[in-house]
Amino acid sequence: MDIAQTDLSGVHVITPDRFGDHRGFFSESYSKRAFEAAGLAYDFVQDNHSLSSQTGTVRGLHFQAPPHAQDKLVRCGKGSLFDVSVDIRKGSPTYGQWVGEILSFENGKQLLVPAGFLHGFMTLEPDTEIVYKCTDYYAPECDGAVRWDSCGVTWPLDVAAPVLSEKDLAAQVFSSFDSPFEYKG
Ligand SMILES: Cc1cn([C@H]2C[C@H](O)[C@@H](COP(=O)(O)OP(=O)(O)O[C@H]3O[C@H](C)C(=O)[C@H](O)[C@H]3O)O2)c(=O)[nH]c1=O
């Protein structure tokens, strides 16, 4: 399992090993032991799975506010997507900065998105499935969203009208967003 730091401290790209044979492949898609050996200690309590049928579907950019903030370990179970994380920790030297990574069934890559970061993605092909682990349970009263196109993210597809939920269509713009997260070094 390769665990690589991104330009945003705390956000990692993780690539599990795949053992191929004549049947296909086997991969340990998550190992608490490997994470702890890399100094990453997360207690995941909920797995999420969503299907986006159309290319150019955008889900995000979302967060859960304290006291139910979530760290997320994200991977693509089928298809491909551009996964994005934005630092929203007030006082952070990288506040407002973003990283993006193509996650696909083919490349097996994962993105570790800590609490204090927005998370969202754009699908790059039809019938794309995302699967992710969270360190806290769903708390709709703490659910928050920032407009996908207001954070300066360079999205991979020039989609005039992405497929969005009502919630994401109505999300606040980043410039007027008051983050509930503080940078703790
Ligand atoms: C997130 C969540 C949702 N739901 C229910 C609530 C709605 O009835 C339905 C769809 O929820 P929503 O439109 O918020 O789903 P997404 O737009 O995929 O939201 C997620 O997308 C981005 C990429 C994220 O990182 C978050 O996990 C999450 O915000 O599932 C649940 O029952 N449990 C949950 O944990």
The ligand as a Gaussian input file, in Angstrom:
#p B3LYP/6-31G(d) Opt

LIG

0 1
 C      -24.460000      11.646000       3.117000
 C      -25.630000      10.802000       3.537000
 C      -26.874000      10.925000       2.934000
 N      -27.923000      10.139000       3.340000
 C      -29.200000      10.282000       2.642000
 C      -29.796000      11.692000       2.699000
 C      -30.509000      11.825000       1.370000
 O      -31.824000      11.312000       1.494000
 C      -29.723000      10.915000       0.417000
 C      -28.783000      11.672000      -0.512000
 O      -27.965000      12.502000       0.294000
 P      -27.065000      13.607000      -0.392000
 O      -27.813000      14.263000      -1.510000
 O      -26.517000      14.482000       0.725000
 O      -25.884000      12.703000      -1.002000
 P      -24.562000      13.276000      -1.714000
 O      -24.857000      14.492000      -2.537000
 O      -23.917000      12.110000      -2.350000
 O      -23.692000      13.763000      -0.472000
 C      -22.424000      13.215000      -0.172000
 O      -21.549000      13.665000      -1.167000
 C      -20.266000      14.113000      -0.822000
 C      -19.329000      13.743000      -1.948000
 C      -19.747000      13.697000       0.497000
 O      -18.546000      13.622000       0.724000
 C      -20.701000      13.448000       1.601000
 O      -20.521000      12.141000       2.154000
 C      -22.115000      13.623000       1.247000
 O      -22.435000      14.982000       1.437000
 O      -28.976000      10.032000       1.261000
 C      -27.796000       9.212000       4.362000
 O      -28.756000       8.511000       4.726000
 N      -26.569000       9.093000       4.988000
 C      -25.486000       9.846000       4.612000
 O      -24.384000       9.685000       5.193000

